[in-house]
Amino acid sequence: MKKLLGDLIHEAQSCFAFGQSVIDGVLQIRMNNVRPDGSWDFSKERFVPPDAVSNMKKYALREGDVLFNATNSPEQVGKSAYVANHGKDAVFSNHFLRLRTSGDLDPKYLVHYLGSQFRKGVFAAGCKQWVNQATFSAERLFSLEIPLPPLEEQRHIAAILDKGRALQVLISRREKAFQAIEESLYAALSEQGRTARFSRAFDFADVFWLQEGPGVRNWQFTAEGVKLLNVGNITPDGKVNLEKTNRHISEEEAFGRYSHFLVDEGDLLMPSSGIPIDEDGLLRTRSAFASAEHLPLCMNTSTTRFKPKMAGASLLFLQGWLQSREFRAQITKLVTGSAQKNFGPSHLKQLQITLPEPSAQSEFEEKLNKIRGLRASLSPSVAEADRLIGSVSHRLFAGREHE
């Protein structure tokens, strides 16, 4: 049996922007507190003054609430999370819609169902897009049909998927550890450079050629043709996953007016919008190499590609450098945007990169490849775990969708 989601929501509430933050007060749940997999990240807490919440009861969160991220970047809109007891008063930001379910719909089951729709691209395809943000309206959300098995079966499905989510969290922590190892490797190389193994700092644009994708409009999207590279196609574990979006442009446009934006095998690809600030207060981007299997592929807005421009410049070294403090400290000072951090070619061209001598660079690459080989051998990766959980979720919900 399926029902309209709107018929199963007892209460839906949006919120306003509270403005100023304080050292202590009422905890405000923001977009960066919710990971794409629906788990929580409270490494950065924001508090608002109690007197700024004019009606605390109206905007307060309680255990069992579901937060739906209605406004975000197009790739992130639709994230949802189950609200547990945080042990303190909390409100939600204006980017969320707070949902309270009726007695016929288990809130954890709802979160997992919304997650399955997020992975399928339902929210990305159905949102109204602006310049850097998109909105999925409450009306569209409530018009979704949700499979509705008996309550006990809903809870059983949610419990199975909760175990999958716990696995994702463990794998994510392992990936974080490998990120720290790679950054330490670059830091060690940088320290060696102070004893003369480095030549000198170069202007970034003198070392690497870079190009940002064009602003392809919604009306240009086609069901088939040449795939458009999207921010979400570049995964945190350094891979290109073109299954995450389904946007194309016609072959006529791709090989015509946009031919100079077609990706080449071996290009290093990087998102430049919706980039998170890490726990150390610095921006943390990601990058991946394009291979023949990804082509033809056309650049799109908020994505950047790199090629070596100077002898001795290595894209593998660049990929490592993008995780280094030297890059992250420079770019964090230049990014624009509040909730969603963005940067582009004009910002990258202001950077300086300390380029090591070829022998030091080769040594770095050899060690980096060994670390990444070990990382790959400890499967599954974050992306593979996400696909696995997505597959299990699809099987659990698919049978019900056809009843």
Beta strands, then each sheet from edge to edge (+ up, - down):
strand 1: 2-4
strand 2: 9-14
strand 3: 26-29
strand 4: 46-48
strand 5: 66-69
strand 6: 71-72
strand 7: 80-82
strand 8: 90-92
strand 9: 96-101
strand 10: 128-129
strand 11: 134-135
strand 12: 145-147
strand 13: 198-203
strand 14: 208-212
strand 15: 226-228
strand 16: 248-249
strand 17: 268-271
strand 18: 273-275
strand 19: 288-289
strand 20: 297-298
strand 21: 303-308
strand 22: 341-342
strand 23: 352-356
sheet 1: 1+ 12-
sheet 2: 2+ 9- 5+ 7-
sheet 3: 4+ 3- 8-
sheet 4: 6+ 11- 10+
sheet 5: 13+ 23-
sheet 6: 14+ 21- 17+ 19-
sheet 7: 16+ 15- 20-
sheet 8: 18+ 22-
end
